[in-house]
Amino acid sequence: ANADVRQAALGALDDLKAPIADATLLNLMKDANADVRQRAARLAGERSVIAAIPSLRRLVDDPRSDVRETATEALGNIADPAARQALPANRC
């Protein structure tokens, strides 16, 4: 599947609140396409997906600055102490 299809799937996942959607978000945060990783990170933060904290922490070190920024914001949006601890030191 190409990146456009994965982007469309992320839009559909935004409407789902089932655990399968969370698992798919986790997989899409590992995608080769930076735009897909960024959107998955944004959705994980908006939905406060606690299971995404380790993946978001990895994206804080992503090669693309916009992905890093989105991952940092997503961690800040997750209302869980583990998310706060995963934030880079300069953002706390």
Secondary structure, 3 states (H helix, E strand, C coil): CCHHHHHHHHHHHCCCCCHHHHHHHHHHCCCCCHHHHHHHHHHHHHCCCHHHHHHHHHHCCCCCHHHHHHHHHHHHHCCCHHHHHHCCHHHC
